[in-house]
């Protein structure tokens, strides 16, 4: 893509009305635009990152057996009344149609997927079955000072699995722990599996937390083993030794929750009467689990973690482009641009009439992994520099493509 045709512009200054670093960087670099507190538009650069995140997640959800669906944002009130959450869900947006009918803007999708499952599941032969979607969520959050880490409108992947019994749910739940660990590794995030309260669903649920000082959650973890619990579960605040391995030291850190998994058991199957007939023809309740990843939250988390004093530093797997081609003399970059496209390399081509200093500063702010410079001085070669390194090298384009691959 030519940068002269990119519907995004970088700003010279950080936005004055943002506290969170993720929003400051993403707005200034032209990835997102703030519409109001907790609500953002994703501009072309930001949307490209979102699509990369989605692609990794979709691939892993399909491998896990998920069937993709798309459920509505508008939910009928009666479904929320059935689960007794119309009044108890304090972040629920309620809207009224012109005919007076009340509806909810979906903050989560149990109230849609379980009535749907009731129609699709009849026999034990229909189980297990899993569905997932990538959809906007709406929550009337009281706090919106964390940029896209906590929004009133946000993008989420939710996955629901349905099972004939608790044992089958348990097996799948353990499988999803591994699936999620692989997803976050591919996204470039070191996400720790953390025990959290299961509330009325089960003894424990699990969160995937990226440990960082800017996180809103408080995590207690062992420095020797995998033991980790969040503040709401951890009852050993004064204990220095790990209760699991008995050897490690308990440490505390803040964390950003990027995903969670829950055993719902029959919490939502019961009110919606989601049942199946077993081999003997007897009616049995369907057990379920849910597994969520905050996609826009992942974008914000990466921006919080991968940056320096000059701007963003995108991991290669989710960078908006692999290469940022910077032309310093008009007409010098066209051939290289076409050759990169011919080699199937995603490239942002800065063909604008700006000073070299302006182009380099903007390239650093945007944070694409590789920068290529073409000018009279480079001749038939290109100047190559990784965004996270200081030294540049003058090599042929063929040598660069071999390096890239």
N, C-alpha and C positions, 0 to 999 in steps of 0.2 A: 504494500500500500504506500502511495506517495503521501508524505506528511502534509504537503500543501492541500491535499484533499481530505485530510482527517478532520472529522468534526469534533475536535478537542483542542483546547489551547491551554498552555501552562500559564500560571500566574507568577508574578515576581515575588509576591508575599503570601504568607500563610493566611488562611481565613481568620478573621478576628473573632468570630463567634463559635469557634470550636476549641474544646479542651483536649480531646483525644488525639494522639499522634497519628493514628491510622487515618482519621478523617482529614487532618491537616495535610498529610502527604498526598493522599488520594485526590483531594480536591485541587490542591496546588498543581499536581502533575497532570490533571485533566482526565482522571479515571472516573470520578463521580461528581455529581452536583447536588448540593443540599437544597431541598425544596421547602422543608420546614423541620422542626425538631423531630428527629427520629425517622425521617423520610428522605430518601436519596434516589436520584436517577443514576443509572449506570450508563456512562458515555461509551463510545466505541472501544477505547482501550480497556476500561473496566469490564465491559461486557465480554471482551475476548478472554480475559482472565476467568470470569465466571464460567464461560463455556468450556474452558480447559478443565476447571474443577469438576464441572458436571460430567464431562466425558470420562474422567477417571472413576468417578462415583458410579456412573451408569454401567461401566464395564464390570466393576466389581459386584454390583447388585444383580446384574444378569447372571454372572458366574455363580452367585449364591442362590439362584433359582427364582429371583424376583420377576414378576410380570409388571411392566410399567403401565400405570393408569394416570389419569388426570382428573382430580376431584374438584368440585367447585369451591370458590371462596365464599359464596353466599350459602348459608346453612339454614334449614327450617328450624324455627324456634322449638317445635314439638320434639325434635331429636334431643335438644339440649335439656328440655324439661324431663324427658325420659331418663336421662342420666343424672338428673338433679343438679346439673351444673349451670343452668340458666341464671340462677341467683348466686351460686357459690364461686364461679370463676370470675375473679375480680378484674381481670384484664380483658374481659369480653366486650367487643364493640357490638352494640345493638342498633339495628336500623329498622325503619318502618317504611313499607311500600305505600304507594298512593291509595291502595285499597285498605290500608290499615293493618295489613299482615306484618307481624314482626319477624325479623330474621337476625342472624348473627354473621359477622365477618369472621371467617374461620381462623382461630389462633392455633388450632390443632385439628386433626381429622378423624378422631375416634367416632364422632357422631355421624360421620358419613360412611366410613369404611365398614363399620359393623352392620348397619342395615343392608349395605351392599353384599357383604359376606353371607348374610342370612338368605339372600336370593340365590347365591351361587353355590352354597354348600348344603347338600342334602344327605349324602351317604359318606361312610368311612372311606369310600373309594375316591372322594373328592379331596381327601386330606393326606399329607399336609399341602398347603398352598400359601403362596406369599405374593404380596402386591407392594409396589413402591411408586412414589410420585416425586416430582420436583415442582414445588408450588409456592406461591406467595402466602405468607401468614400475616395476620393482623392482630396486634396486641396493644392494648391501651397501657403501655408501660409508664410507670410513675417516674422512672429515671431514664433520661436520654442524653447523658453526657459522655457516653463511651463511643461516639461515632457509630460505625456500622456494626460494632460488637453488640449493641443492644438498641434495636430500632423498633419503631411502632409498626413498620412494614418491613418484612425481611424474607429472604429466599431460603427455603429449607427442603431437604430430602427427607421424607419419612417412609419407612418400610414397615409393613405389618405381616406377621406370620401367624397362620392358623393351624392348630394341631388337634389330634384326637385325644391326647392325654398330656398330663404334666411332664411325664418322662420324655416324650418326644419334643415338647417345648424346651426342656432343659438341654437336650442334645443340640438343638438348633441354636439356642442362646449361646452355648459355648462356641459353636462354629462362628457365630457373628462377632464374637470377640476377636477372633483371628482375622476375619474379613475387615473389620474396622481398623485394626492395627495396620493391615496392609494398605488400606486407603490412605491413612494419614502419613505413612512412610512414603508413599508415592507422591503425596502432596508436598513433601519436604518438611513435615512437621513431626517433632518428637512429642507425641501425645501419650501421656501416661494413663493407664487404666486405674481408675479410682472408685472405691466403693462409696455409694451414696445411699441414703435412706430410700427404701422402696415404698414408703408410705403405706397406703392400704392395699397395694398390689402384692408386695412380697417383702421379705426381710431386707433385701438389698436390691438396688439397681446399680448400674455402673456408668460412670462418666468418663469421657476421654478428655483429659485436661493437659493443656500446654503450660508448663510451669514458667511463669514470668512475673516480674514485680508489678506489671500494669494490670494483672488480672483482678477481677472482682471477687473471685472465690478464694477461700483459704483452704489449703491442702496440707495434711500431715502425712509424711512418707518416710520409709526406711532408706537409709543410705547404703544398705547391703542387699536387700531383697526387694520383691515386687509389692510389698505391702504399701497401700496408700488409701486414705479415707478423707472425705471432705469434712468440714467443720461440723456439719449437722449430725454426722454419724460418730465422729471420733469422741469417745468418752474417756480418753486417757490423757488429758491435757498436761498433767504433771508427770507423765511417765516418759523417761528418757530412753528406755530400751524397747526395741521393737517387740510387740506382743506375738508376732508371727515367727520370726527366725530366732528370737531371743539373743541375737548377737549385734544387730545393727543399731544405729542411733536414729531416734526419731527427729526429723527436721520439719520445718514449716516453710511454706512458700505460697504466694498467690498463684492463681492459675486462671486461664481462659478456657471455659468449657466449649469444645468444638463438636462434641457428639455425646449421645447418651443412648443406653439400651435398657429396656424395662421388660420384666415379665408381667404382663397384664393379667395372666391366668384367666379367670372368668369374670373379671370386673365389669367389662362392657358386654360380654356375651350374655350375661344374665338379664340385664334390663331389656336388651333387644331380642332375647330368646333365640340366640344363635346356637343351634343344635345340629346334630347329625344322627343318623341311624347306624348303629354298629352292625357287626356280622349277624347278630341274633335279632335285628330289627328293633332293638331298644333305643330310645331317645337318650342321647348323651350331650353334655355341654361341650362346646368348642373352647379349647385353651388358646390363648394368643400372646404374642409378644410384639413390642414396637421398638424401632431402632431409628434414631434421628441424627442427621448431620446438618448443622447450620452452614449453608453454602456461602451466603454473604458474610457470615461471621468468620468463616475460613479466610476469605479475602481480607477482612480487617485484621485478622490475627497475623497473617503473613506480612502485611504492611507494618504492623507493630514490631515484628521480630527482625525482618530482613530490610535493614536500611542503614545508612551512615549519614555523615554530616552533609553529603551532597544530594541525597535522595534515596529512592527505592532500590532494592537489590532482589529482583525476582528469581526464585528457583526456576531452573530451566523447564521443568515439567509444566508449569502453569504461567510462564511469562507470556505477555500478549504477543510478542514476536521473538524469534530466536536471535535475530540480527538487527542492529540499528545501523543503516548505511548513511554516512554523513558525507555529503558532497560540498567541497570547499570552493570549487570553480565550476561555473555553470556548464553543463554538458558532459562533465567528466564521469558522472556516476551512472548514466543511463545504461551503458553496456554491462557494467557490473550488476546493476539492478536486474536486468533481463537474465543474466547468467545465473544469479541466485534464484530467481523465480523458476528458471528451467531446471535447476537442481532440486526443486521442491522445498526450498528453504523459506520459511516465513520471515519476511523482511519489511521493516519500516524504513522507507527511503526519504531522508531529509533533503528535499530538493528546493527548499525555500531560500529566498534571498535575505539571509541574515548573516551576521558576522560569525567567524569561527568560534569566538568565545561564547556567543549566545547559543549556538548549536550544541557545543560541548556541554554547557551548563544544563540545557534542557535534556540532552541525552542522559546525563547522570541522574537528573531528577526522575525521569521516566523509568530508568533502571533495567533496560533490556540487557540480557546476559553478555552479548558480544557487540562491540562497536567496531565498524569498519570505516576508515576514512580514505577518500580518494581526492587527490589534488594534483597540481602540476609536479609537486615534489615527489609524490609516490610513483609517478610514471606509470609503468605497466603493472605495478604491484599495488597492494592495498596495505594500509596501516591497520593492524589488528590489535585490539585490547579487550581483555575481559573487564566487565564492570567492577568486579571485586578485586582487581589487581591494578597496580600503578604503572607497570612497564608495558610498552607497546612494541610490536615487532612488525617489520616490513617483509611481507611474504607474497607469493603469488596467490591468486584466487583459488587455484587448484589445490595448493598446499593448505589453504584455509578450509576448503571443503573436506579434505581428508582429516584435518584436525577436528572439524565439527562432527564428523561421523564416527 
